Amino acid sequence: MPLMGGMEATEVIRAWERETRCKRTPIVALTAHASTRPPLFSAWACCSESSLAVIGDRERCLRAGMDDHITST
């Protein structure tokens, strides 16, 4: 996403849903694979990929308002 990362985009979407009382949109973070190395990019919502995921990414995604976090190896 050129203007904002997935965490910020999720927070903006969730705020808009609350303000407009709109139905909740499912948002899922998708990362290329899991690693214990620091991420090069943040995990972000809806069909996005980041290069690496670290322990704690899932919790950060859920805290930001995402519905799930998926990694592939």
C-alpha angles and dihedrals in degrees: 000000000000100000104036142003126252096262092054092042090052092050091050092049093048092049091050091049091052093047095048095034086232122165113272114264115219110242122187127182114222123194128186095234142332123260138160090232119099114272120258091209135014119262108252140192136274115016095340129140132208124192097240140010125206134198106284097035091106092052092048091049093050091046089053089056103264117143098221145353122222128190128188126199 
